[in-house]
Each structure stands twice: as structure tokens, then as C-alpha cells.
């Protein structure tokens, strides 16, 4: 134990010494930085072209950034919900880290621009038209805004995208859009994807290719852009701006000039991926061959270079004024044509940036006139119809090289100075060939039709149909009342009264034979007999149901199975989903209960039975999205088909009456519930759903079935409620 304690102490001391040596040897800025990276790699797309190298690029970048001291939040082959969940984790880390935090976002995969915004495409993207893209993708502008809100001091976004555009030949066939951030060295205000980025200074954005172009996926394990990035980023102490100038030259050489990365910076502090040790000599990185990388070349220096070095310098710096200066030099035709095309492309994208930034109808219409064959012209025409009118003509002032227009009156504010753009007369001497504008009719004929890409599959918005199976329990609290109209008898008492009356009669007769009168007495007895009947109170007849034998309450409860189908519609607003659903299920829920009593010599058995054979609901539902899960609650109308039976049976039905009844009413009431739904595939979900229903009170009359008491009846009143738990699936369409 003592040896282990000494060993543990020795390791702690060595680790502390190594950490102190690293902190002292590294540059102070690097030692104090808190670094977080969000590494996204999407290649296994379900509905568009797969990208074999995307995961390789993301994995290699993740390893390099870990070596550079970054805390990594990985996001590999994720759906939109998964991307948003991972982004929430990343933003939370940045927010908790406090000030002086560097936040880096790396993305390898498909991306598109739409109406001036750049969108990262998740693996479950399935748009029907371009209008579906914003709700099914993650915008770069949103990521940068959230990093600003989290307090990140330096924000770096690196997008190796647009490699095999998933919508080639359609409305969305252009690559990523021009990206300009606050304080960038061209002096143009903050924009992301040609639309303004509400991002403060301290932002660096790099694309694998120029605006509107496609990037190569590469034939090796990594794309040309990521290959150069992984190599150049490891240069100790090399500022990120110089790193990407070297990357731009490397990719330009690797792809024979087809692909030219783009970046823009407004960083306020110097950033390097790997520190330069304090004792090490400064790296010789100011030049790449004869191309200056650290100090911006002056016009005189550019004119003093060879045509090849001047061309590579223009490519490395990728700035419009440098392109213009180099084009005035004595270049060979091929180099001049290549630089002229690059400059024309930059000019067109910058004009579109200013158009979107202005946002008024006049600017959109002017852009469509200036660039009738631009890939943005249809978007400009469409947006002009809905944009407000502000009499802005800014677009014309931001075009150093604009196509010629027919002579017409033009207005310009006297004190207006274009932002960060050289005067139109300063360059180039080799003006592009004049292309007369097409007539409006021909422009309209060239307009591509509105694309239909793939069947719509929003994340949660849309109709769905599915099935479910489960079990439940039903309660049928039943009260018994009666009997009513029972046969009765009136008891009577007979009384006999006897009365005797005696009468005496005396008669005196004078006989001729006698001198004395003769007296004769007669006695008569009279008897009267009287019969009297007395009636009592009515009492139940022997054949009647005894009220004392009936139970006051029964509970015919029971368990059973449930199975059916559902149909509904969802509408997603951010993380909130609202909608409506109707379902219909076949059920076997309910039970029966008996009760017997013998209060007066005859035993009566009372039985109540309630069974639900069908249940349907029409419910509103609302919930919130948590990753790939939807947690929701429901409430609304319920209806069901009830089978009710009641029976009162005596032991001797030949002498005593009984009663019975049955009915199958369609009962109605309400239902409440909730559940959780999980998206396993685009358009396919599984779910677990709970429902409590209440179908109200149902009355069942019981009539005599023996013939001994036709007017006799009783009643049962049932309250039917229940709980159901079902597992199911849904298919969206």
C-alpha cells in the first residue's frame, strides 16, 4: 500500500510538472484559450447522393482538432433533429466556458444556398421544392448567431461542402453563397450566405470552394480541401488567415485551378491551431515560393512579379482589388481568362449580396436586368414581387464590371461612395466581351421551371397514417334501482256477529165451560247472525321481485385487447408540434358481476354486464420535439359501441317473476391522453400512446320475462370509463 501511495504521488508530481512546462512553453494566448469544436460529417444521405469521404474528412479533422486542444462535440450522419440536439450541446458548452472562448464549426457534407442563405443538409433531407429547404436544414447564419449569443470571442466556420450537389441541374444547383462577415478586409458589412449575419466581429468563415462553384469529393481518403487543411493547420504559430492562403494555393494546384477555396475574416485576436513554443524560432511562413502570405502585396510589388507569381498571388489573397491589379499586368491569355472569370464571378456574387442586403423590389429588378443569365435571376424576379419598394439603386454601384445597358436616365446620390469596392474605371483593361441584354420575352423563356425534387418529407409537418395494438381496462360502475310496478295483494279479515232476541206473549181466554178466564203465555226467541270483512294495506304478491334482494351497486370491470388505425396531421413550429388525429379501434374491454340475496325466502341473483366493442376518438394534439422524439398530449371527443346486459333471476321462476334487458347504444363522451413518438426513418415513426376515455352514463331498463308480472320493471345505470395503452407506428406522406 505504501509503495502504491508513493507511485501515485510521483505520477501526480510528474503530471503537474508536464502541465506547467506546457503552459510556460506555449504562447500565452494559446495557453489561456478555451477551445470548443462542433465537427459535423454527413455522408449517408437517405434521399440524395451519398458522399463517401464526408465521414473520413470529419473524423480526420476531429483527431487534428483534439491534438490542437479542442473539446469536440461530434455530429456524424445525423438527421435534422439530431443536428439541432448536438448544436444545443455545443452552444451550452460555449456558453458555460465564459469569455475568451474560441468556437469552431467544421462541416463536411452537402450544402446549398437559397435566396442568399447557406443551409447545411441533414441526412434525412427530402424537399419537394426549394421552399421546403429552410424548414428541413440548418442554416449557417443560425449557428453564428447562436455562437454570438453564447459569448464566443472568436468564431471559426469551415465548410467543406458542395462536393456533389444533390440538386444538380435544378433550381438549387449552385454551390454555397458568398460569405462576408463584420469587419472583413473588403470593408463590407456582415452577411452570411449573401444575407446579413447578425454576428459581431471576431468571425472567420471558410468555404472549400468559391461562391457558386462545386468542390471535389476527391479520390483519396479525404477531399482536396480537407487534405490541405489537415496539413497546413499543424504549422505551429501560423495565423489562420495565412493557413487558408496556403490552403487556397494547395487546392488550386491539386485541382488544376478548378477549385478555389474562399474565406473572409473579421477576427480581432490572432488565432493559430497549434502554438509556437517560446524557445522555437519563428516559422518561415511569410512566403509560399515567391507568393507573399503575411503582408498584403502592394500594386507596385504585384507589377514587379512574374506573370505566374502574380497569378498565384491573386489566387492566394483572393481579393477583387488584387485581381484587378494583376489583370493590368502582361499575363498570358489563359491566366488572364481564368482571373477574369474569377473576378466576374466575384462581381456577380457581390452584386447579389448587395441586392439581398438592400432587400427592396428596385434592387432585385435591377439585378435581374444587369445579370440576365445569372443563376440568381429567377430568385431575384420572384423576390421582387414580394419585396417593398424603397427606391434603392445600390446594386449598380457595387459592380466594378457590369454588363453594358442601353442608354437610359440614371440617378445617383451625389455623396454616395460604394463600400469597399474599387472605382469602375480603375480596372480591368481587358474588359469582358459585350453581351447585349436579352429581350424580356427571351429572358422569361430561359427561366427554369419550378423544380420538383423529391416527395415532401418534413420532419414532423404533414399527414400520417398508422396502426396500433395494445391493452386496456374498463370500469363500468352500475347502480340498480327498482322494482317498479310490482304486483301486490290486499290482506282482509272476516268477522261473524250473532244476536238473539226473546219475546213473551200472554193471552187470556174465557171458556164457556168455566167461570174463570184461562191465561196462555207464548215465548218467542229471534237469532241474527252478521258477517263483517276488514281489508288491510297492500303488500307485494308472492310472485313479485323482492326489493330487498337487489344490490345497490355493481362493478362489471374488466381487461381486454385493443387494436386499430389512426390518421392525423402535424404542423411543426420550431420545437413545437400541433395537430389533430382521429382513430378507430376494435376492442374487447369490460366484464360482468353477480350479486345474490335471500331476504324473504326466495333467492334472487342480479347480474350486470358491460362490454365496449368499438372505440373511436377525434382529438387535438400538441407536443414538443426533443431530438428524434416527439412528446405530446391529446384531448377531444370520444365515442364507442357499448353492449349492456342486465338480469334479475329468482330461484323458482315458475312462481316468482324475474327481469332482464339488453341494448347496444352508441355512447359519446371525452378522451384525454398523451404519448411519445420516435422517428426511426424519414417519414416513419413508432409511438407509445395512452388514452383515458369517459363515455358518460347509460340507462338500461329491465322487463319481466316470466309472464307473472307483466307490468313490473327495474333499471340499471352504468358509468363507463377506461384506460388504454397502445404501441403503434405512423407513415408520413
C-alpha distance (Angstrom), angle and dihedral (degrees) to the residues before:
residue distance angle dihedral
X1 . . .
X2 3.82 . .
X3 3.82 90.9 .
X4 3.81 90.6 51.0
X5 3.82 91.1 50.0
X6 3.81 91.6 51.0
X7 3.81 90.1 47.7
X8 3.78 91.5 50.4
X9 3.81 91.7 49.5
X10 3.81 91.1 48.2
X11 3.82 91.7 52.4
X12 3.82 91.6 49.0
X13 3.81 91.5 51.4
X14 3.80 91.8 48.1
X15 3.82 92.0 48.9
X16 3.79 91.9 49.2
X17 3.80 90.8 48.1
X18 3.80 91.9 50.2
X19 3.79 91.9 47.9
X20 3.81 91.6 49.8
X21 3.78 91.4 47.7
X22 3.80 90.6 50.9
X23 3.80 91.8 48.3
X24 3.79 92.4 49.5
X25 3.77 95.4 42.6
X26 3.80 96.8 48.3
X27 3.74 123.3 77.4
X28 3.80 111.2 -88.0
X29 3.79 94.6 -118.6
X30 3.80 92.3 55.0
X31 3.80 94.1 45.3
X32 3.79 92.0 55.9
X33 3.80 98.5 41.8
X34 3.78 122.0 108.8
X35 3.79 107.3 -149.0
X36 3.80 128.8 -163.0
X37 3.80 127.8 173.7
X38 3.80 132.5 -166.0
X39 3.82 106.0 -156.4
X40 3.81 114.9 -167.9
X41 3.79 125.1 -175.1
X42 3.80 120.7 175.2
X43 3.79 118.2 176.7
X44 3.82 108.3 129.8
X45 3.80 96.6 77.7
X46 3.80 115.7 177.1
X47 3.80 99.0 -153.7
X48 3.81 107.6 19.7
X49 3.80 136.5 47.0
X50 3.80 113.8 -53.0
X51 3.81 120.0 -126.7
X52 3.82 112.6 -142.3
X53 3.82 95.3 -168.2
X54 3.80 99.8 46.1
X55 3.82 95.4 88.1
X56 3.80 91.1 42.2
X57 3.80 90.3 53.6
X58 3.80 93.1 46.8
X59 3.82 93.2 46.9
X60 3.80 93.5 48.4
X61 3.80 91.6 46.9
X62 3.79 90.4 48.4
X63 3.81 91.0 54.5
X64 3.81 92.3 48.0
X65 3.81 92.7 48.4
X66 3.81 91.2 48.9
X67 3.79 88.1 54.6
X68 3.81 87.3 50.9
X69 3.81 91.4 56.9
X70 3.80 100.5 -100.2
X71 3.79 123.8 148.6
X72 3.83 101.3 -131.8
X73 3.80 127.8 -142.6
X74 3.84 103.5 -170.7
X75 3.81 123.9 -154.6
X76 3.80 111.5 -179.7
X77 3.83 123.8 174.7
X78 3.80 94.4 -18.1
X79 3.78 133.0 164.5
X80 3.79 120.6 -124.7
X81 3.79 91.8 -92.5
X82 3.79 90.2 49.0
X83 3.81 92.0 49.0
X84 3.78 92.0 50.9
X85 3.78 91.2 48.2
X86 3.81 92.2 50.7
X87 3.81 90.1 46.2
X88 3.81 89.6 53.9
X89 3.82 89.7 53.9
X90 3.82 91.4 48.7
X91 3.82 94.0 47.8
X92 3.80 90.3 48.3
X93 3.82 90.7 54.2
X94 3.81 91.4 50.2
X95 3.80 92.3 46.9
X96 3.81 92.9 51.2
X97 3.81 93.8 46.8
X98 3.80 93.4 70.2
X99 3.82 127.9 -147.3
X100 3.82 126.7 -15.9
X101 3.80 90.9 42.5
X102 3.79 123.4 150.1
X103 3.80 113.8 -149.2
X104 3.81 118.7 -168.0
X105 3.81 127.7 -172.1
X106 3.80 119.2 -165.1
X107 3.80 121.3 -175.4
X108 3.80 131.3 -175.8
X109 3.79 116.3 179.9
X110 3.78 143.2 57.9
X111 3.81 120.8 -26.0
X112 3.80 135.4 165.0
X113 3.78 139.5 -171.3
X114 3.78 121.9 -126.1
X115 3.79 124.7 -177.8
X116 3.78 90.5 -19.5
X117 3.81 98.8 -45.9
X118 3.81 128.9 108.8
X119 3.81 117.3 -133.6
X120 3.81 128.1 -165.3
X121 3.81 108.4 -143.2
X122 3.84 118.8 -135.3
X123 3.78 120.8 -146.0
X124 3.82 93.1 -102.0
X125 3.83 95.6 54.2
X126 3.80 109.8 141.8
X127 3.80 111.4 160.4
X128 3.76 124.3 176.6
X129 3.79 94.9 -164.0
X130 3.78 135.4 0.3
X131 3.80 89.8 -94.8
X132 3.82 88.2 70.7
X133 3.81 94.9 58.1
X134 3.85 99.0 83.3
X135 3.81 92.6 53.9
X136 3.81 94.3 45.0
X137 3.81 101.2 42.9
X138 3.81 140.7 52.1
X139 3.79 116.7 -112.6
X140 3.79 123.1 -139.2
X141 3.80 89.3 -137.9
X142 3.79 90.6 60.4
X143 3.81 92.1 51.6
X144 3.82 93.0 51.0
X145 3.81 92.7 45.7
X146 3.78 91.4 51.7
X147 3.81 91.2 48.7
X148 3.81 88.6 53.1
X149 3.79 89.0 51.1
X150 3.80 90.3 50.1
X151 3.82 90.3 56.6
X152 3.81 99.8 -113.5
X153 3.79 110.7 170.5
X154 3.81 95.7 -158.0
X155 3.80 122.9 28.9
X156 3.81 120.9 -168.8
X157 3.80 122.6 -176.1
X158 3.81 120.2 -174.3
X159 3.81 117.4 -177.3
X160 3.79 120.4 -172.1
X161 3.79 93.0 -176.9
X162 3.82 143.3 125.6
X163 3.78 91.1 60.8
X164 3.80 99.7 136.7
X165 3.76 103.0 5.9
X166 3.82 108.6 -137.3
X167 3.80 92.9 -147.0
X168 3.80 99.8 45.0
X169 3.78 114.3 166.1
X170 3.78 92.5 15.9
X171 3.76 136.8 91.6
X172 3.80 92.1 -74.5
X173 3.79 97.5 46.2
X174 3.81 96.5 117.3
X175 3.74 119.8 96.6
X176 3.75 127.2 -123.4
X177 3.76 117.4 -38.3
X178 3.77 131.1 -115.0
X179 3.79 112.0 -74.7
X180 3.79 120.7 -151.9
X181 3.79 122.6 171.4
X182 3.78 135.0 -167.5
X183 3.78 113.8 -69.0
X184 3.79 94.9 6.7
X185 3.75 113.7 164.7
X186 3.80 92.9 -105.9
X187 3.80 88.3 65.8
X188 3.79 96.4 -124.4
X189 3.78 121.7 137.2
X190 3.79 124.1 -105.1
X191 3.78 117.4 -64.6
X192 3.78 134.0 156.5
X193 3.75 117.6 -158.9
X194 3.81 89.5 -9.0
X195 3.79 89.5 -54.8
X196 3.78 121.6 96.6
X197 3.79 116.4 -87.2
X198 3.77 111.4 -146.0
X199 3.78 87.6 -142.3
X200 3.75 126.8 128.9
X201 3.76 125.4 -135.3
X202 3.78 120.2 -66.7
X203 3.80 96.7 72.2
X204 3.80 130.7 133.1
X205 3.80 120.4 -175.4
X206 3.80 125.3 -175.9
X207 3.79 130.2 -178.0
X208 3.78 125.6 -164.6
X209 3.79 90.1 -128.4
X210 3.78 142.2 20.4
X211 3.81 121.7 -82.1
X212 3.77 111.6 -72.3
X213 3.83 94.8 9.0
X214 3.78 133.4 110.4
X215 3.79 125.1 -115.9
X216 3.79 124.2 -140.9
X217 3.80 120.1 -113.5
X218 3.78 89.6 -149.9
X219 3.78 133.4 -133.5
X220 3.79 95.9 -112.1
X221 3.80 129.6 66.4
X222 3.83 91.2 -76.6
X223 3.77 137.3 33.9
X224 3.83 118.3 -100.2
X225 3.80 90.3 -108.1
X226 3.81 96.1 50.4
X227 3.81 91.4 42.7
X228 3.80 90.3 57.1
X229 3.80 92.1 41.5
X230 3.82 93.7 53.1
X231 3.80 90.4 50.7
X232 3.81 101.6 42.9
X233 3.82 97.1 39.9
X234 3.82 91.3 64.7
X235 3.81 92.3 64.4
X236 3.84 103.1 116.1
X237 3.78 115.4 -117.6
X238 3.82 95.1 -1.0
X239 3.84 111.3 143.7
X240 3.77 114.5 -121.1
X241 3.82 92.8 -117.8
X242 3.81 90.9 58.2
X243 3.80 91.0 44.1
X244 3.78 91.3 59.3
X245 3.79 93.3 45.6
X246 3.80 86.6 57.6
X247 3.82 89.8 45.1
X248 3.79 90.9 51.3
X249 3.81 91.4 54.3
X250 3.82 92.7 44.7
X251 3.82 93.5 51.2
X252 3.81 90.9 43.4
X253 3.80 89.9 54.8
X254 3.82 95.0 42.2
X255 3.81 94.2 51.4
X256 3.82 95.6 38.3
X257 3.77 91.8 -114.8
X258 3.81 95.8 -51.6
X259 3.81 95.1 112.1
X260 3.81 124.9 42.8
X261 3.82 117.8 177.7
X262 3.79 118.4 -135.7
X263 3.79 130.6 -146.7
X264 3.77 140.1 166.3
X265 3.78 128.9 -169.2
X266 3.77 140.6 -160.4
X267 3.81 96.5 164.4
X268 3.79 113.1 153.1
X269 3.81 95.3 -165.4
X270 3.78 128.8 48.2
X271 3.78 113.6 -103.3
X272 3.80 129.8 -166.1
X273 3.79 126.1 172.5
X274 3.81 94.0 -138.2
X275 3.80 124.7 29.7
X276 3.74 125.5 -119.7
X277 3.77 111.0 -125.7
X278 3.79 112.3 -116.4
X279 3.79 91.2 -124.9
X280 3.81 94.8 48.4
X281 3.77 122.8 95.9
X282 3.81 116.4 -109.7
X283 3.79 113.2 -88.1
X284 3.78 116.5 -106.5
X285 3.78 94.7 -123.3
X286 3.77 102.2 126.7
X287 3.81 91.3 97.7
X288 3.80 135.3 39.8
X289 3.75 100.9 -159.7
X290 3.79 102.0 -52.2
X291 3.82 93.2 -23.6
X292 3.83 114.7 106.9
X293 3.81 112.9 -134.1
X294 3.81 105.0 171.6
X295 3.81 106.0 43.2
X296 3.79 119.4 47.6
X297 3.84 106.9 -113.9
X298 3.78 117.2 -115.7
X299 3.82 121.9 -131.7
X300 3.80 88.9 -108.2
X301 3.80 91.5 53.0
X302 3.80 91.0 49.0
X303 3.79 92.3 51.3
X304 3.80 90.1 50.3
X305 3.81 93.5 56.4
X306 3.75 127.1 91.1
X307 3.83 114.2 -99.6
X308 3.82 91.1 -106.9
X309 3.83 93.8 50.0
X310 3.81 91.4 44.2
X311 3.81 90.3 52.2
X312 3.82 92.8 49.3
X313 3.81 90.4 45.9
X314 3.81 90.3 54.1
X315 3.81 89.7 48.9
X316 3.82 92.6 48.1
X317 3.81 94.8 50.6
X318 3.83 95.5 34.3
X319 3.81 95.1 -161.6
X320 3.78 126.2 143.7
X321 3.80 96.5 -130.8
X322 3.81 91.2 51.2
X323 3.80 90.8 48.9
X324 3.80 88.7 51.3
X325 3.80 93.6 49.7
X326 3.80 93.4 47.5
X327 3.80 91.2 49.2
X328 3.81 88.6 61.0
X329 3.80 89.3 60.0
X330 3.76 123.9 89.5
X331 3.82 98.6 -91.0
X332 3.76 128.0 167.0
X333 3.78 114.6 -102.5
X334 3.80 95.5 -106.9
X335 3.81 94.3 52.1
X336 3.80 91.9 43.5
X337 3.80 91.7 50.4
X338 3.79 91.6 48.6
X339 3.81 93.6 49.7
X340 3.80 90.8 44.1
X341 3.80 90.6 54.7
X342 3.79 91.2 48.3
X343 3.79 91.1 49.4
X344 3.82 92.4 47.1
X345 3.78 90.0 50.7
X346 3.80 91.7 48.9
X347 3.81 89.8 48.2
X348 3.78 92.8 51.0
X349 3.80 92.9 47.6
X350 3.81 92.1 46.0
X351 3.81 90.0 51.0
X352 3.79 89.8 50.5
X353 3.81 89.0 48.7
X354 3.79 90.9 54.6
X355 3.80 90.7 45.4
X356 3.78 93.3 54.7
X357 3.80 90.3 42.5
X358 3.82 90.8 53.6
X359 3.79 91.3 46.1
X360 3.83 97.7 -170.2
X361 3.78 129.7 124.5
X362 3.82 94.7 -115.0
X363 3.81 92.5 56.5
X364 3.80 92.9 49.5
X365 3.81 91.7 48.2
X366 3.80 91.5 47.3
X367 3.79 91.3 51.2
X368 3.80 90.7 51.5
X369 3.82 89.1 52.8
X370 3.80 95.1 45.8
X371 3.81 95.1 46.1
X372 3.82 107.5 29.0
X373 3.82 93.5 162.5
X374 3.82 96.3 43.7
X375 3.77 118.3 123.1
X376 3.82 86.5 -126.7
X377 3.81 95.2 57.6
X378 3.80 95.6 94.5
X379 3.80 91.4 49.0
X380 3.81 89.3 49.0
X381 3.82 92.0 51.4
X382 3.79 91.7 47.1
X383 3.80 94.7 47.0
X384 3.82 92.5 45.6
X385 3.79 90.0 64.5
X386 3.81 93.0 59.9
X387 3.82 101.1 30.2
X388 3.83 121.0 100.8
X389 3.79 121.1 -109.4
X390 3.82 114.0 -111.4
X391 3.81 103.0 152.6
X392 3.80 93.0 -117.0
X393 3.82 119.9 162.1
X394 3.78 97.7 173.4
X395 3.78 95.4 125.8
X396 3.80 94.5 69.2
X397 3.79 90.7 53.8
X398 3.81 93.9 54.8
X399 3.79 96.6 55.4
X400 3.82 111.9 93.3
X401 3.80 88.4 -178.3
X402 3.79 112.5 29.5
X403 3.80 126.4 169.1
X404 3.78 113.8 -102.2
X405 3.79 117.0 -94.8
X406 3.79 130.5 -158.1
X407 3.77 112.1 -92.6
X408 3.79 111.1 -85.5
X409 3.81 138.1 146.3
X410 3.78 112.9 -78.9
X411 3.77 131.8 -172.6
X412 3.77 126.8 -148.5
X413 3.73 130.7 176.0
X414 3.81 108.5 -112.3
X415 3.79 95.3 -135.5
X416 3.80 96.5 41.5
X417 3.81 116.7 124.4
X418 3.81 119.2 -175.9
X419 3.81 112.5 -117.8
X420 3.75 112.9 -109.6
X421 3.81 96.0 -25.9
X422 3.78 125.7 122.2
X423 3.84 117.6 -122.0
X424 3.75 114.4 -85.8
X425 3.82 93.5 -118.9
X426 3.80 96.1 55.4
X427 3.78 97.5 77.5
X428 2.93 160.5 58.9
X429 3.74 115.1 19.1
X430 3.78 90.2 -168.9
X431 3.77 97.5 67.1
X432 3.79 117.0 -168.4
X433 3.75 117.4 -100.0
X434 3.77 113.1 -84.8
X435 3.77 112.6 -101.2
X436 3.80 113.6 -171.5
X437 3.79 114.3 -136.5
X438 3.76 116.4 -101.6
X439 3.80 120.2 -113.8
X440 3.82 113.2 -98.3
X441 3.80 91.8 -109.7
X442 3.81 91.7 56.6
X443 3.79 91.6 44.7
X444 3.78 89.1 54.5
X445 3.80 91.0 47.9
X446 3.81 89.9 54.0
X447 3.77 92.6 53.0
X448 3.80 111.2 112.3
X449 3.76 118.8 -124.0
X450 3.78 119.5 -104.0
X451 3.80 103.4 -85.2
X452 3.77 125.7 -119.8
X453 3.78 102.7 -156.3
X454 3.78 109.9 169.4
X455 3.80 136.7 -24.8
X456 3.76 108.9 -72.6
X457 3.76 115.7 -96.0
X458 3.77 110.9 168.7
X459 3.76 116.0 -177.8
X460 3.81 97.1 -105.9
X461 3.80 104.6 -19.6
X462 3.81 115.6 102.7
X463 3.78 144.8 49.0
X464 3.78 123.0 -51.2
X465 3.79 139.6 -175.7
X466 3.77 129.0 -166.3
X467 3.76 150.0 142.2
X468 3.78 136.5 -113.2
X469 3.80 141.7 -168.3
X470 3.76 130.2 -165.2
X471 3.78 149.4 120.5
X472 3.76 138.5 -97.7
X473 3.77 148.7 174.4
X474 3.79 127.1 -121.9
X475 3.79 128.5 -157.1
X476 3.83 118.4 -155.4
X477 3.79 106.7 -178.3
X478 3.83 104.6 -168.2
X479 3.81 130.6 -170.2
X480 3.85 121.1 -159.4
X481 3.82 122.4 -148.3
X482 3.83 132.8 178.7
X483 2.87 157.3 -18.5
X484 3.76 98.6 -132.8
X485 3.84 126.5 -177.9
X486 3.84 92.8 21.2
X487 3.85 117.8 173.1
X488 3.84 113.7 -103.4
X489 3.86 139.1 -169.7
X490 3.87 130.7 -148.0
X491 3.82 114.0 -134.4
X492 3.94 116.4 -138.9
X493 3.90 137.2 -167.0
X494 3.95 123.2 -149.6
X495 3.90 118.2 -150.0
X496 3.94 124.3 -170.6
X497 3.86 119.3 -158.0
X498 3.94 121.9 -168.6
X499 3.89 121.2 -163.0
X500 3.96 124.0 -175.9
X501 3.85 122.0 -162.4
X502 3.95 122.2 -166.7
X503 3.86 121.3 -156.9
X504 3.95 124.3 -173.6
X505 3.84 121.5 -157.8
X506 3.93 122.3 -170.0
X507 3.82 119.8 -162.6
X508 4.00 124.8 -171.9
X509 3.79 117.6 -158.6
X510 3.98 128.8 -176.1
X511 3.73 107.5 -142.2
X512 3.86 118.5 -155.2
X513 3.68 91.6 -133.1
X514 3.72 94.0 55.6
X515 3.74 133.7 53.3
X516 3.80 90.9 -148.5
X517 3.86 125.2 74.7
X518 3.75 118.1 -113.1
X519 3.86 117.6 -130.8
X520 3.90 120.9 -153.3
X521 3.91 123.1 -172.8
X522 3.88 122.5 -159.9
X523 3.91 121.9 -166.6
X524 3.88 117.9 -159.5
X525 3.92 122.8 -168.3
X526 3.93 119.8 -161.6
X527 3.90 120.8 -167.5
X528 3.93 121.6 -164.1
X529 3.87 120.0 -168.3
X530 3.93 117.2 -164.0
X531 3.93 124.1 -168.2
X532 3.93 116.3 -156.9
X533 3.94 125.7 -172.3
X534 3.89 119.6 -158.5
X535 3.95 118.8 -163.9
X536 3.87 122.3 -148.4
X537 3.90 134.1 -157.1
X538 3.87 118.1 -62.2
X539 3.82 115.5 -96.2
X540 3.90 131.1 -172.5
X541 3.70 114.7 -81.5
X542 3.79 117.3 -113.3
X543 3.81 88.0 -109.1
X544 3.84 95.1 56.4
X545 3.82 126.7 103.2
X546 3.75 110.3 -101.6
X547 3.87 108.5 -122.1
X548 3.79 90.6 -151.4
X549 3.79 89.7 62.7
X550 3.81 94.8 62.0
X551 3.85 119.2 93.6
X552 3.78 116.6 -129.1
X553 3.85 95.1 -136.8
X554 3.80 140.2 14.7
X555 3.82 131.3 -173.7
X556 3.81 112.7 -149.8
X557 3.84 94.4 -175.3
X558 3.77 127.3 159.2
X559 3.80 150.1 154.7
X560 3.78 128.3 -115.4
X561 3.80 150.2 149.3
X562 3.81 129.7 -77.2
X563 3.80 129.9 -164.1
X564 3.78 133.7 164.3
X565 3.79 149.7 112.4
X566 3.79 136.9 -83.1
X567 3.79 136.2 -156.3
X568 3.80 126.4 -169.6
X569 3.77 151.9 140.5
X570 3.81 130.7 -120.5
X571 3.78 130.5 -164.6
X572 3.79 119.3 -166.5
X573 3.81 122.5 -150.2
X574 3.78 107.2 -179.2
X575 3.79 106.4 -58.0
X576 3.82 92.7 -17.6
X577 3.80 122.4 91.1
X578 3.80 123.5 -166.9
X579 3.78 128.2 178.3
X580 3.79 149.1 121.9
X581 3.79 133.8 -100.6
X582 3.79 137.7 -169.9
X583 3.79 123.5 -165.8
X584 3.80 137.6 178.8
X585 3.80 123.1 -160.6
X586 3.78 137.6 -177.8
X587 3.80 108.9 -133.7
X588 3.78 143.2 -177.3
X589 3.77 101.4 -162.7
X590 3.80 127.5 146.1
X591 3.79 139.6 43.8
X592 3.79 146.1 -152.5
X593 3.82 138.8 -99.1
X594 3.84 133.4 -161.7
X595 3.80 131.2 -156.0
X596 3.85 127.2 -175.7
X597 3.81 131.7 -165.5
X598 3.84 136.5 171.9
X599 3.77 108.1 -166.6
X600 3.84 98.4 151.4
X601 3.78 110.5 23.2
X602 3.78 98.8 -74.1
X603 3.80 120.0 86.6
X604 3.79 116.1 -138.2
X605 3.84 123.4 -165.3
X606 3.82 117.2 -157.0
X607 3.83 119.3 -163.2
X608 3.84 129.7 -174.0
X609 3.83 123.3 -172.0
X610 3.83 128.6 -178.3
X611 3.82 124.9 176.2
X612 3.82 129.4 174.3
X613 3.82 110.3 -146.1
X614 3.83 99.4 173.1
X615 3.79 134.5 22.4
X616 3.78 129.5 -176.2
X617 3.79 133.5 174.9
X618 3.80 138.7 -170.0
X619 3.80 107.3 -159.1
X620 3.76 140.9 169.5
X621 3.76 114.6 -134.5
X622 3.79 135.4 -163.2
X623 3.77 132.2 178.0
X624 3.77 147.5 143.0
X625 3.79 132.8 -108.5
X626 3.79 120.0 -117.9
X627 3.79 110.2 179.9
X628 3.81 107.1 -58.8
X629 3.81 90.5 -17.1
X630 3.79 130.2 93.8
X631 3.80 114.7 -159.5
X632 3.80 111.5 -165.6
X633 3.78 146.9 167.9
X634 3.81 128.2 -146.5
X635 3.79 139.1 -161.2
X636 3.78 138.4 166.4
X637 3.80 147.9 89.8
X638 3.82 124.9 -10.5
X639 3.79 131.9 -170.1
X640 3.79 133.2 177.2
X641 3.80 146.1 174.4
X642 3.82 110.0 -115.1
X643 3.81 126.2 -164.5
X644 3.85 108.3 -155.0
X645 3.80 125.8 -175.4
X646 3.81 131.5 175.3
X647 3.82 132.0 -178.6
X648 3.84 137.2 179.9
X649 3.84 109.6 -171.2
X650 3.86 127.2 -178.2
X651 3.81 123.5 -151.1
X652 3.83 91.2 -118.2
X653 3.81 107.5 35.2
X654 3.82 90.1 173.6
X655 3.81 90.9 70.2
X656 3.79 104.1 20.3
X657 3.79 125.9 51.4
X658 3.83 126.8 -123.6
X659 3.82 135.6 -168.7
X660 3.82 136.5 -138.4
X661 3.80 141.0 171.4
X662 3.83 143.7 170.8
X663 3.79 138.0 -175.7
X664 3.84 140.0 165.9
X665 3.80 107.7 -144.9
X666 3.81 126.9 177.5
X667 3.79 100.3 -121.0
X668 3.79 125.5 -164.2
X669 3.78 136.0 -161.9
X670 3.79 139.3 121.2
X671 3.79 140.5 -58.8
X672 3.81 135.1 -154.4
X673 3.76 129.8 -177.2
X674 3.75 149.7 121.1
X675 3.74 143.9 -149.7
X676 3.77 150.2 169.3
X677 3.81 127.8 -99.0
X678 3.81 127.2 -164.1
X679 3.81 126.3 -159.8
X680 3.80 107.7 -136.3
X681 3.82 95.7 168.9
X682 3.79 136.1 4.1
X683 3.79 103.6 -72.7
X684 3.81 94.7 4.8
X685 3.80 126.0 95.7
X686 3.77 138.3 167.6
X687 3.77 122.6 -149.7
X688 3.78 148.0 -176.0
X689 3.82 113.5 -143.0
X690 3.82 132.2 -171.3
X691 3.82 123.6 -164.0
X692 3.80 131.9 -177.7
X693 3.81 114.1 -165.3
X694 3.80 134.5 -171.5
X695 3.82 118.1 -167.1
X696 3.81 96.1 -177.9
X697 3.83 129.3 -132.1
X698 3.82 123.6 -29.6
X699 3.84 123.3 -169.2
X700 3.81 121.6 -146.4
X701 3.88 119.9 -169.6
X702 3.85 118.1 -148.8
X703 3.83 118.5 -149.7
X704 3.83 132.2 -165.1
X705 3.78 112.3 -89.9
X706 3.87 99.9 179.7
X707 3.79 100.0 66.3
X708 3.81 90.8 -127.8
X709 3.82 94.3 104.0
X710 3.83 110.6 20.0
X711 3.79 93.0 172.8
X712 3.77 95.6 51.1
X713 3.85 121.8 103.7
X714 3.81 142.7 159.2
X715 3.84 133.5 -166.0
X716 3.81 140.8 -138.4
X717 3.82 124.0 -158.0
X718 3.84 117.4 -162.4
X719 3.84 130.6 -166.8
X720 3.83 108.2 -156.8
X721 3.82 120.2 -157.1
X722 3.77 133.2 150.4
X723 3.80 150.2 166.9
X724 3.81 126.1 -128.9
X725 3.81 131.5 -170.7
X726 3.81 116.6 -167.8
X727 3.80 136.4 177.0
X728 3.78 116.7 -151.7
X729 3.78 150.7 145.6
X730 3.80 137.2 -120.7
X731 3.79 133.8 -153.8
X732 3.80 116.5 -155.1
X733 3.77 123.6 -145.3
